[in-house]
């Protein structure tokens, strides 16, 4: 099918020709096929999505209701896309209206959008759910012909994607003719996305591949400095990174955590002899601050921005010609996404520099570079069948009007994400929404769904719909506190602190552990903590060079399975070491000499004494989360074996456990066997017993309780913060667990914890992989490979279950002190 | 499948077992703090509990919030366990035993029977609280505004003390945080100086308030806290508490 005349002329006038994939998507759309387009950044993906829509609206004529829903994961992205669309519409003189609708859209505009809907509505996943929960949804969507889903690869792996998939089933019921166009970056498994896009059981959506871009040019920093054994700050490389920034026009410096962003920014600023405009951008900074940085980037007024994943998605903010990645990228897909931020032109290679912050990261960077060169992606599967999300959707359905459970079940199971949902679970979810779903039927009188004589379920009060609109969504933030600049005065001998401008937000747990007078890094400055008030933390600027409190952690990504495999393989082949820097080669050769280098399917376990304790260090390379869980389980087993374990520390690569008894001796004498220690059966009762008590489970329950609407974050008429929630979810968890352990929400929390927080699936795969393949070395002292993880000891905090022990230790220390004084 | 998400989990009733090593002295009396949040006076074989907030869970039902309706049962089982463990002959509830005036009407029949049997098992005194200014009269036991026990005033809300007066109160739901090993650990606690003791809230759904918050200002001189850990009570001086 060829492009309408007006469009051809427009392309021609700009000296462009439509790309093959743009025409292919158009052809599928004309044939009314749902289609998936996979294309790298800069491939004209957005236009490919819009071309069919613009052509159809032009042919149909304007003002006939919403024709196209465009769903983008980011609010800011929605705005930008709307702006970018204005140009071709104006230049072609198309009779097409475009509007955005996000959480920020004022009520008046929403009202107007209902009365006079635009042809194209650009919006976010949450807004689609709100739209279908509207009693007028049928009317608003009856002319809908297309749903374009942007950044689909990023959406489907989260609960936002699961909620969207349910909202789309409602859209489909209102507009059976509508097709979906999925837009995605390159993924390892396109088939999952193809299935996700269409109703369960239907033939997968046809796939259109965009033209691949030029291979990125990725270097690994060959530092003249010594690469540190451990740590994540990469401060050794600052002068070299600064040199790169000086040579480039515009550099994006990606880091993995917010704390790293603060540290790197601070160090670059100190090295900044030329006073280059360098800025900081991360999720904790005040929104206004972030917008300012983005605007300065777009205007070309900056030379570098230190950022976290906040700048990973989205359209161009400027002419970036170099991406520096500090720390290992942890996954090849993430690396490719970030590299794609530079040079948004397909014909030119992106320029990227990887800066490993320790020796293991050198291996990881090398693996990531090879993976990126092959354009190999990590496998991230779409998230499916979340019961808390289903509960939220059911309430939303009731907000739109009375419904028949049979029909809703059929509709929900038509989503690929819920194709395995049983009627029993669905009925339980209905019961949960209605009365909490408890065996003790305490809430029949106050049910949120009431059965009418005709079998329809109905919301008994409009107030419930208002509560739904205020609380819906699946993004649960950590409890955050605002950080504000303060002024401290002495008045009549009293310390008076007055609050000033807001700097940003930080995790409550971090701020609440600070004591007055301590200094910490935040918003690019060293600040002195002055106390908390009802609005949050107060701080003043400090003259100190070094903060006293090491900074807080943002989200830490675990090493992806795919990269882990590559690192293990590289390690196992000494012939490949030649690509590594000499210091790292020397380190590995020494390891081979002193201990052993494991094969790709083996796991090395070393035991050695040190400073009166006995250590077990193993190297599963499965990422920090899986290693932490393994550490918990191993210590339980070592306890039972009488080894008196004292603690453990996990890194992305290794796990070290220390104990009072001599494990080398225990293994030699046959009292303990490594095969049994690492047996897969630890995934059963041990895991269950530990997890039930763990803080991870409570956190997971909190998220589920909020998403499923057990707890309301906001109440009509007043904004409630998470902190002031009526009842602490930890207490609810304890009570529910003792009295109704089979409750729907506990199951949902359990499933989340299993596949998200503790990486149980990965741990299971590890234990199967190493069965019969554990290489044990009993050593006299620490091996070269063990040094990095040993250096982490003391830097890492103690985990959940040990809090009581810490308290006892602290109280005992006081007693000791008191005794000495006697 | 390597991992079976079966939700069978052990019960989480707080362990009750009086802490042998920890005692709290107030006036001429000695008390033993319990992991459940109760306080036992061995000389008088009397058990004190504060702020049960029974039926707090169901109090939100009218708004469409359906919290697990087991908080009352959980609190009562806990109370029964600590009564049995101490062999208490007298039970004194320091107010806010019921979350609101409607609590009596909402309580489940089985829970009501359990509550009655507990009240009958000991000489039971209900001190009125701000949430329950007149606790229901049909449970058993007597209702009082406040009472003196072994020379110590027992009341719901702490008050300005007369010369030489000692007091045990509830109402404030104290919790304390201690920083150690880079962790800030927060727990419910008993807080006391030489004249006043405030008990932690006993109820399953009761939140807690930091002893450093303004509500505690002016109540204590040089105090200690007894923090309730998972398996032991830990005592800290004021200087360690943040």
Boltz contact constraints between the chains, C-beta under 6 A:
constraints:
  - contact:
      token1: [A, 436]
      token2: [B, 66]
      max_distance: 6.0
  - contact:
      token1: [A, 438]
      token2: [B, 69]
      max_distance: 6.0
  - contact:
      token1: [A, 440]
      token2: [B, 69]
      max_distance: 6.0
  - contact:
      token1: [A, 442]
      token2: [B, 58]
      max_distance: 6.0
  - contact:
      token1: [A, 442]
      token2: [B, 69]
      max_distance: 6.0
  - contact:
      token1: [A, 443]
      token2: [B, 61]
      max_distance: 6.0
  - contact:
      token1: [A, 443]
      token2: [B, 66]
      max_distance: 6.0
  - contact:
      token1: [A, 446]
      token2: [B, 61]
      max_distance: 6.0
  - contact:
      token1: [A, 446]
      token2: [B, 62]
      max_distance: 6.0
  - contact:
      token1: [A, 448]
      token2: [B, 64]
      max_distance: 6.0
  - contact:
      token1: [A, 464]
      token2: [B, 64]
      max_distance: 6.0
  - contact:
      token1: [A, 513]
      token2: [B, 184]
      max_distance: 6.0
  - contact:
      token1: [A, 683]
      token2: [B, 2]
      max_distance: 6.0
  - contact:
      token1: [A, 683]
      token2: [B, 3]
      max_distance: 6.0
  - contact:
      token1: [A, 692]
      token2: [B, 9]
      max_distance: 6.0
  - contact:
      token1: [A, 727]
      token2: [B, 205]
      max_distance: 6.0
  - contact:
      token1: [A, 728]
      token2: [B, 207]
      max_distance: 6.0
  - contact:
      token1: [A, 731]
      token2: [B, 205]
      max_distance: 6.0
  - contact:
      token1: [A, 734]
      token2: [B, 12]
      max_distance: 6.0
  - contact:
      token1: [A, 735]
      token2: [B, 68]
      max_distance: 6.0
  - contact:
      token1: [A, 735]
      token2: [B, 70]
      max_distance: 6.0
  - contact:
      token1: [A, 735]
      token2: [B, 71]
      max_distance: 6.0
  - contact:
      token1: [A, 735]
      token2: [B, 74]
      max_distance: 6.0
  - contact:
      token1: [A, 735]
      token2: [B, 204]
      max_distance: 6.0
  - contact:
      token1: [A, 736]
      token2: [B, 68]
      max_distance: 6.0
  - contact:
      token1: [A, 737]
      token2: [B, 9]
      max_distance: 6.0
  - contact:
      token1: [A, 737]
      token2: [B, 12]
      max_distance: 6.0
  - contact:
      token1: [A, 738]
      token2: [B, 11]
      max_distance: 6.0
  - contact:
      token1: [A, 738]
      token2: [B, 12]
      max_distance: 6.0
  - contact:
      token1: [A, 739]
      token2: [B, 70]
      max_distance: 6.0
  - contact:
      token1: [A, 741]
      token2: [B, 7]
      max_distance: 6.0
  - contact:
      token1: [A, 741]
      token2: [B, 9]
      max_distance: 6.0
  - contact:
      token1: [A, 742]
      token2: [B, 7]
      max_distance: 6.0
  - contact:
      token1: [A, 746]
      token2: [B, 7]
      max_distance: 6.0
  - contact:
      token1: [A, 747]
      token2: [B, 7]
      max_distance: 6.0
  - contact:
      token1: [A, 750]
      token2: [B, 5]
      max_distance: 6.0
  - contact:
      token1: [A, 750]
      token2: [B, 7]
      max_distance: 6.0
  - contact:
      token1: [A, 751]
      token2: [B, 5]
      max_distance: 6.0
  - contact:
      token1: [A, 754]
      token2: [B, 3]
      max_distance: 6.0
  - contact:
      token1: [A, 754]
      token2: [B, 5]
      max_distance: 6.0
  - contact:
      token1: [A, 760]
      token2: [B, 3]
      max_distance: 6.0
  - contact:
      token1: [A, 764]
      token2: [B, 2]
      max_distance: 6.0
  - contact:
      token1: [A, 764]
      token2: [B, 3]
      max_distance: 6.0
  - contact:
      token1: [A, 797]
      token2: [B, 182]
      max_distance: 6.0
  - contact:
      token1: [A, 797]
      token2: [B, 183]
      max_distance: 6.0
  - contact:
      token1: [A, 798]
      token2: [B, 181]
      max_distance: 6.0
  - contact:
      token1: [A, 803]
      token2: [B, 185]
      max_distance: 6.0
  - contact:
      token1: [A, 804]
      token2: [B, 229]
      max_distance: 6.0
  - contact:
      token1: [A, 804]
      token2: [B, 230]
      max_distance: 6.0
  - contact:
      token1: [A, 804]
      token2: [B, 231]
      max_distance: 6.0
  - contact:
      token1: [A, 806]
      token2: [B, 180]
      max_distance: 6.0
  - contact:
      token1: [A, 806]
      token2: [B, 181]
      max_distance: 6.0
  - contact:
      token1: [A, 807]
      token2: [B, 185]
      max_distance: 6.0
  - contact:
      token1: [A, 807]
      token2: [B, 229]
      max_distance: 6.0
  - contact:
      token1: [A, 807]
      token2: [B, 234]
      max_distance: 6.0
  - contact:
      token1: [A, 810]
      token2: [B, 178]
      max_distance: 6.0
  - contact:
      token1: [A, 810]
      token2: [B, 180]
      max_distance: 6.0
  - contact:
      token1: [A, 811]
      token2: [B, 234]
      max_distance: 6.0
